[in-house]
Structures are given as structure tokens and as C-alpha cells.
Amino acid sequence: MLAKNANAVLMFFLELGVLASVGYWGFTVSSMWAIKLLAGLGGPALFIVVWALFGAGGGANATFPLTGLARAALEILWFGGGAAALYASGLVTPAAIFFAIFVINAVLRIIWKQV
């Protein structure tokens, strides 16, 4: 039971990690402040909107909850987007570690029927 709860908490922190990663990428994408602000604040805002519409609360709190393969695709794109943002920022090792932790978390959620 404790491990399942820890995995759910990890999922939440991974979600926050995506937003931080995209925000970090946005502030490193250009030397121009206007672009930094647009990408650094707009990127996470876009991710928040997508997650609220389709993935929040495991779908329970989403406006248009996805299930099955559609949910899997959303998670791969969402968390993959966070890893890609880290990679694009030049943080290759953290990107790989982030995505590996997501994969482990996802596998455990499937095994433990947390999806």
C-alpha cells in the first residue's frame, strides 16, 4: 500500500517536473527577453491546458477524459514533452533520467492498476 501511494505521489511530482522542464526550456530558447517570456510562460501554460482538458486526476478531473490507448498516447506525449524540453535545453542526462522514471512509474501504475 505504501509503495502504491508513493508511486501516485511520484506521478504528481513528474507532472510538476514536466511544467518546470518546459518552463526552463522556454527561458533558454532565445536571447531575446520577449521570446523567453512567451516560451517560458506560454509553454507551461499550454501544457497545463492540455492536461486539464484530457489528463487531470488520471482523467477523473479532466474535461474530456481519455482512456486506453488515447490516455497512453497523452502520457507519452506529455512526459516525453518534458524530457524533450530538457534535452532541447542541453540537459541530456536529466532528460534521459526523467523519461526513465516516467516509464518505471507508468509500468508500476499498470501493474498496480492505478490507471
Buried (B, 14 or more C-beta within 10 A) or exposed (E): EEEBEEBBEBBEEBBEBBBBBBBBBBBBBBEEEEBBEBBBEBBBBEBBEBBBBBBBEBBEEBEEBBEEEEBBEBBBBBBBBBBBBBBBBEBEEBBEEBBEBBEEBBEBBEEEEBB
